[in-house]
């Protein structure tokens, strides 16, 4: 085996000179041994970062977000040590309609760490990273303040339009249906029948944005061996505006 270069993705690969062709272990495309040994390609590589970036941009403009995500995932698979591949994946993630959620933290960490190891300066990336870290800190502060307030009041302050529940096909739920109309825990304990809200907690989550975890408690006195049980539901909070914009109102309400 000798070292060659894949004519398609450009990665350094082991090449057997005794064979006419092979399969690249990185991009899984077939290559001609002679071209791999020469490090040449008769056509531009369709799997370079530049080509994948152009492809993602066109797919996002065409609102073909699933295909764009596949192309971005290919970039991080072929070039896991290049910060630009992780930036591309973040770009596609944030191009979906109504994007208001934190990025997956490992993508951001990978991009930042690899950028620091690169020998090139990119002021545009540095500004984006600083702005994102600032937004993330403000968003987390808003969530922390929400957890100091009554959940119904916090939802009104942050501009909640509705809650969503479920995975593949999310169910739209008016805010009041999830939080209002339940009996107090003391009343349910006294009557040994009914349902109450035991606890609520707001949190930030990638892919979802702000999430409200609600734990419901329930008594049912119709059975002889009555038992208290609990059920937790995670609701995605759909906002009319930006969570960070509600910070001043949240701080006033929390007395901060």
Secondary structure, DSSP 8 states (H G I E B T S, - for coil): -EEEE-TTT--EEEE-TTSSEEE-TTT--EEEHHHHHHT--SS--TTSHHHHHHHHHHHHHTT-HHHHHHHHHHHHHH-TT-HHHHHHHHHHHHTSTT--S---HHHHHHHHHHHHHSS---HHHHHHHHHHHHHHHHHHHHHHHHTTS-HHHHHHHTTEEEEEE-SSS-EEE-HHHHHSS---HHHHHHHT-EEEEEEEEEEEETTTEEEEEEEEEEE-TTSSS---EEEEEEEEEEESS-GGGGHHHHHHHTT-
